[in-house]
Amino acid sequence: MYGSRGAGARASVAVAGAVLLLAGCSSSDGGGDGGDKERPGAGVSQQPKDKDPFWVNPDGNAAEQVAAYTKDGKDQDAELIRRIAEQPTGQWLSPENAEQEARGFTEAAAKADREALLVVYNIPHRDCGQFSGGGAADGNAYRAFVDQVAKGIGDRATTVVLEPDAVLHMVDGCTPEEFHEERYDLLRGAVEKFTSLKDTKVYLDAGNAGWGKTDDITEPLKLAGVENADGFAVNVSNFYTTADSTKYGKELSAKVGGKPFVIDTSRNGNGPYTQGDPAEKWCNPPGRALGETPTTDTGDDLVDAYLWVKRPGESDGTCKGGPKAGEWWPEYALKLAKASK
């Protein structure tokens, strides 16, 4: 559906989290400026904090790809992938290791004097059983998962993007109505849990500029707790332009109490794909490009940040020759980087 196009970008997180716990949080550089040249992400440093306070993972897939290309003498490809590796991207938490990963990522970010960007994506009946299907077994399992994430975050500076597509899929009919009441309750509870933390901001996912009318999602967002959140997120894992996403976000903001929002600009440099099968326009579409680099300096009081919530180069699913949702796909990453301005 509209949002399953990459919200499963978690496949390598468990490994990355383990690396952080064993290396990133205990090493001398901690993912900060400079670093240990023997580590996979050697040479990948943080962005200036005043423009982009979010943490760059020096051990992410893109950083490892830079190292691999450099080792193989593919310097041009290495520099292209560096465009991805040197930007902060969302860390999609796996339910199996939620507390450990949340702690590992936030500790590494704090050590680098940056803020962690986490994506919570484990709602029951997730993605309507499509490429990123799955999620918690039931409501109690989801509440336990949220508790684990919150415990892992603690009092460290963190931004949470909450449940891509969870509200949208209730509005567009993808999620059966019998699950709606519980889902609203779970989302409200998650918003309450994360906003209760000392230094955590939470943005509830609110769809994208191409799915439908803002009137249709306004009340569902309120039922899901957006008025108690710090704001909402638009264009997560999608391709709509920043201009269109800003217009959509402002129209929606006016209907939910003037809440600010963040925009996923990770792959929207060329806008949405308009050819081929419209049912898969969101799934590994060709000809896309990296969008604006992450920053909190958006020049717009309602737009809190441009973020790379979706990690560029990770597959949307097994379509157009791609691997499973969330798996690193270097060929696609190269195409995104080459096409970017």
DASULUR-V842237 format. One record per helix or strand of 3 or more residues. SS is the DSSP state (H for helix, E for strand). FROM is the first residue (numbers start at 1). TO is the last residue. If there is no record, write none. Layout:
# DASULUR-V842237
SS;FROM;TO, SS;FROM;TO
This chain:
# DASULUR-V842237
H;13;24, H;61;71, H;75;85, H;95;111, E;115;120, H;127;129, H;139;153, E;158;162, H;168;171, H;177;195, E;200;205, H;214;223, H;226;228, E;231;234, H;242;253, E;260;264, H;278;280, E;303;307, H;330;339
